Amino acid sequence: MVLEVAILYIRTGLADQFEADFKVAGQYISSIDGYIRHTLQKCVEVDHKYILLVEWETMEAHTVGFRESAVYKDWKALLHNYYDPFPIVEHYLEVPLSSPAR
């Protein structure tokens, strides 16, 4: 599993509309093969800051499957005008913290 992480800064005064449009955009991302789940969380300290976490089966499910899909154009049209600055998107793999059973 690959975790996509994006810190989103939303233009002042648009947070409520962003949240409403993000609910609509969820149907786009969740339609992609290799998508597992996503969450959007709002920062407590900074009112216009969010973190988007998306779980993918592989990195390519995001970078190719989603970003090269027709629904990505709909996602982009609906959400990209809210960001200031445009977010940096990174991908993470879980680090095993427990030792294998002996």
PyRosetta script that sets phi, psi and omega in degrees:
from pyrosetta import init, pose_from_sequence

init()
pose = pose_from_sequence("MVLEVAILYIRTGLADQFEADFKVAGQYISSIDGYIRHTLQKCVEVDHKYILLVEWETMEAHTVGFRESAVYKDWKALLHNYYDPFPIVEHYLEVPLSSPAR")
pose.set_psi(1, 139.1)
pose.set_omega(1, 178.0)
pose.set_phi(2, -116.1)
pose.set_psi(2, 134.0)
pose.set_omega(2, 178.7)
pose.set_phi(3, -104.0)
pose.set_psi(3, 119.8)
pose.set_omega(3, 173.7)
pose.set_phi(4, -88.7)
pose.set_psi(4, 132.4)
pose.set_omega(4, -179.3)
pose.set_phi(5, -127.6)
pose.set_psi(5, 128.3)
pose.set_omega(5, 176.8)
pose.set_phi(6, -137.2)
pose.set_psi(6, 127.2)
pose.set_omega(6, 172.4)
pose.set_phi(7, -91.0)
pose.set_psi(7, 123.9)
pose.set_omega(7, -174.7)
pose.set_phi(8, -113.5)
pose.set_psi(8, 122.9)
pose.set_omega(8, 171.6)
pose.set_phi(9, -104.9)
pose.set_psi(9, 122.0)
pose.set_omega(9, -174.7)
pose.set_phi(10, -99.7)
pose.set_psi(10, 139.4)
pose.set_omega(10, -179.8)
pose.set_phi(11, -54.4)
pose.set_psi(11, 141.6)
pose.set_omega(11, -177.3)
pose.set_phi(12, -52.4)
pose.set_psi(12, 132.2)
pose.set_omega(12, 176.1)
pose.set_phi(13, 83.3)
pose.set_psi(13, 0.6)
pose.set_omega(13, -175.8)
pose.set_phi(14, -111.6)
pose.set_psi(14, 8.3)
pose.set_omega(14, -174.4)
pose.set_phi(15, -60.2)
pose.set_psi(15, -44.8)
pose.set_omega(15, -178.6)
pose.set_phi(16, -63.0)
pose.set_psi(16, -44.9)
pose.set_omega(16, 179.5)
pose.set_phi(17, -67.1)
pose.set_psi(17, -38.6)
pose.set_omega(17, 176.3)
pose.set_phi(18, -58.1)
pose.set_psi(18, -47.6)
pose.set_omega(18, -179.4)
pose.set_phi(19, -60.8)
pose.set_psi(19, -41.1)
pose.set_omega(19, 178.2)
pose.set_phi(20, -64.2)
pose.set_psi(20, -45.4)
pose.set_omega(20, 179.8)
pose.set_phi(21, -68.8)
pose.set_psi(21, -32.3)
pose.set_omega(21, 178.5)
pose.set_phi(22, -64.5)
pose.set_psi(22, -36.5)
pose.set_omega(22, 177.0)
pose.set_phi(23, -60.1)
pose.set_psi(23, -40.1)
pose.set_omega(23, 176.9)
pose.set_phi(24, -66.5)
pose.set_psi(24, -44.1)
pose.set_omega(24, -176.8)
pose.set_phi(25, -65.1)
pose.set_psi(25, -22.0)
pose.set_omega(25, 178.6)
pose.set_phi(26, -56.6)
pose.set_psi(26, -31.6)
pose.set_omega(26, 179.2)
pose.set_phi(27, -67.0)
pose.set_psi(27, -28.7)
pose.set_omega(27, -179.2)
pose.set_phi(28, -71.2)
pose.set_psi(28, -52.5)
pose.set_omega(28, -176.3)
pose.set_phi(29, -67.5)
pose.set_psi(29, -37.0)
pose.set_omega(29, -176.8)
pose.set_phi(30, -72.9)
pose.set_psi(30, -9.0)
pose.set_omega(30, 179.4)
pose.set_phi(31, -85.5)
pose.set_psi(31, -4.4)
pose.set_omega(31, -172.8)
pose.set_phi(32, -88.2)
pose.set_psi(32, 136.0)
pose.set_omega(32, 173.9)
pose.set_phi(33, -59.4)
pose.set_psi(33, 134.7)
pose.set_omega(33, -179.9)
pose.set_phi(34, 94.1)
pose.set_psi(34, -8.4)
pose.set_omega(34, 174.8)
pose.set_phi(35, -74.4)
pose.set_psi(35, 137.5)
pose.set_omega(35, 176.8)
pose.set_phi(36, -108.6)
pose.set_psi(36, -60.1)
pose.set_omega(36, 178.4)
pose.set_phi(37, -168.5)
pose.set_psi(37, 166.6)
pose.set_omega(37, 176.5)
pose.set_phi(38, -145.2)
pose.set_psi(38, 156.6)
pose.set_omega(38, 172.9)
pose.set_phi(39, -138.2)
pose.set_psi(39, 149.4)
pose.set_omega(39, 174.1)
pose.set_phi(40, -122.4)
pose.set_psi(40, 126.7)
pose.set_omega(40, -178.0)
pose.set_phi(41, -126.0)
pose.set_psi(41, 140.5)
pose.set_omega(41, -178.3)
pose.set_phi(42, -97.4)
pose.set_psi(42, 136.5)
pose.set_omega(42, -179.9)
pose.set_phi(43, -69.2)
pose.set_psi(43, 138.2)
pose.set_omega(43, 178.6)
pose.set_phi(44, -75.7)
pose.set_psi(44, -39.3)
pose.set_omega(44, -175.1)
pose.set_phi(45, -82.7)
pose.set_psi(45, -29.6)
pose.set_omega(45, -175.9)
pose.set_phi(46, -123.6)
pose.set_psi(46, 109.3)
pose.set_omega(46, -169.8)
pose.set_phi(47, -59.3)
pose.set_psi(47, -31.3)
pose.set_omega(47, -175.8)
pose.set_phi(48, -104.0)
pose.set_psi(48, 20.4)
pose.set_omega(48, -178.6)
pose.set_phi(49, -113.9)
pose.set_psi(49, 135.4)
pose.set_omega(49, 180.0)
pose.set_phi(50, -133.0)
pose.set_psi(50, 161.9)
pose.set_omega(50, 169.7)
pose.set_phi(51, -125.1)
pose.set_psi(51, 130.8)
pose.set_omega(51, 176.2)
pose.set_phi(52, -106.1)
pose.set_psi(52, 126.3)
pose.set_omega(52, 177.2)
pose.set_phi(53, -120.2)
pose.set_psi(53, 122.9)
pose.set_omega(53, 179.6)
pose.set_phi(54, -127.0)
pose.set_psi(54, 128.4)
pose.set_omega(54, 176.2)
pose.set_phi(55, -96.6)
pose.set_psi(55, 128.6)
pose.set_omega(55, 179.7)
pose.set_phi(56, -123.3)
pose.set_psi(56, 151.2)
pose.set_omega(56, 175.0)
pose.set_phi(57, -65.4)
pose.set_psi(57, -38.8)
pose.set_omega(57, 178.6)
pose.set_phi(58, -142.0)
pose.set_psi(58, 162.4)
pose.set_omega(58, 175.8)
pose.set_phi(59, -64.6)
pose.set_psi(59, -36.4)
pose.set_omega(59, -179.0)
pose.set_phi(60, -65.5)
pose.set_psi(60, -27.4)
pose.set_omega(60, 176.1)
pose.set_phi(61, -58.8)
pose.set_psi(61, -35.1)
pose.set_omega(61, 177.1)
pose.set_phi(62, -83.1)
pose.set_psi(62, -55.8)
pose.set_omega(62, -170.0)
pose.set_phi(63, -71.0)
pose.set_psi(63, -27.8)
pose.set_omega(63, 179.0)
pose.set_phi(64, -110.4)
pose.set_psi(64, -57.6)
pose.set_omega(64, -175.4)
pose.set_phi(65, -56.9)
pose.set_psi(65, -46.6)
pose.set_omega(65, -179.5)
pose.set_phi(66, -85.9)
pose.set_psi(66, -52.2)
pose.set_omega(66, -173.3)
pose.set_phi(67, -67.0)
pose.set_psi(67, -20.0)
pose.set_omega(67, 178.2)
pose.set_phi(68, -104.0)
pose.set_psi(68, 10.9)
pose.set_omega(68, -177.9)
pose.set_phi(69, -91.1)
pose.set_psi(69, 163.3)
pose.set_omega(69, 175.9)
pose.set_phi(70, -66.4)
pose.set_psi(70, -34.9)
pose.set_omega(70, -178.0)
pose.set_phi(71, -70.8)
pose.set_psi(71, -22.3)
pose.set_omega(71, 175.8)
pose.set_phi(72, -62.9)
pose.set_psi(72, -34.4)
pose.set_omega(72, 177.4)
pose.set_phi(73, -62.5)
pose.set_psi(73, -38.4)
pose.set_omega(73, 177.1)
pose.set_phi(74, -67.7)
pose.set_psi(74, -43.1)
pose.set_omega(74, 176.4)
pose.set_phi(75, -57.0)
pose.set_psi(75, -50.2)
pose.set_omega(75, -178.1)
pose.set_phi(76, -60.9)
pose.set_psi(76, -46.3)
pose.set_omega(76, -179.0)
pose.set_phi(77, -63.0)
pose.set_psi(77, -34.8)
pose.set_omega(77, -177.0)
pose.set_phi(78, -79.9)
pose.set_psi(78, -35.9)
pose.set_omega(78, -169.0)
pose.set_phi(79, -112.8)
pose.set_psi(79, -30.7)
pose.set_omega(79, -168.6)
pose.set_phi(80, -64.5)
pose.set_psi(80, -22.9)
pose.set_omega(80, 179.6)
pose.set_phi(81, -73.6)
pose.set_psi(81, -10.9)
pose.set_omega(81, 179.7)
pose.set_phi(82, -82.2)
pose.set_psi(82, -22.5)
pose.set_omega(82, -169.5)
pose.set_phi(83, -82.7)
pose.set_psi(83, 134.3)
pose.set_omega(83, 173.8)
pose.set_phi(84, -155.8)
pose.set_psi(84, 101.1)
pose.set_omega(84, 3.9)
pose.set_phi(85, -81.6)
pose.set_psi(85, 174.2)
pose.set_omega(85, 177.5)
pose.set_phi(86, -66.1)
pose.set_psi(86, 136.6)
pose.set_omega(86, -173.9)
pose.set_phi(87, -71.0)
pose.set_psi(87, 150.1)
pose.set_omega(87, 168.4)
pose.set_phi(88, -89.5)
pose.set_psi(88, 129.6)
pose.set_omega(88, -179.4)
pose.set_phi(89, -110.2)
pose.set_psi(89, 128.4)
pose.set_omega(89, 179.5)
pose.set_phi(90, -127.8)
pose.set_psi(90, 160.5)
pose.set_omega(90, -178.6)
pose.set_phi(91, -122.3)
pose.set_psi(91, 140.6)
pose.set_omega(91, -175.2)
pose.set_phi(92, -131.6)
pose.set_psi(92, 147.2)
pose.set_omega(92, 171.7)
pose.set_phi(93, -112.5)
pose.set_psi(93, 142.4)
pose.set_omega(93, -179.6)
pose.set_phi(94, -68.4)
pose.set_psi(94, 139.4)
pose.set_omega(94, 175.5)
pose.set_phi(95, -97.2)
pose.set_psi(95, 119.1)
pose.set_omega(95, 178.5)
pose.set_phi(96, -63.0)
pose.set_psi(96, 129.7)
pose.set_omega(96, -177.4)
pose.set_phi(97, -106.1)
pose.set_psi(97, -13.8)
pose.set_omega(97, 179.3)
pose.set_phi(98, -105.6)
pose.set_psi(98, 150.6)
pose.set_omega(98, 177.9)
pose.set_phi(99, -77.6)
pose.set_psi(99, 147.0)
pose.set_omega(99, 177.2)
pose.set_phi(100, -62.5)
pose.set_psi(100, 149.2)
pose.set_omega(100, 177.9)
pose.set_phi(101, -62.8)
pose.set_psi(101, 141.4)
pose.set_omega(101, 179.8)
pose.set_phi(102, -104.1)
pose.dump_pdb("model.pdb")
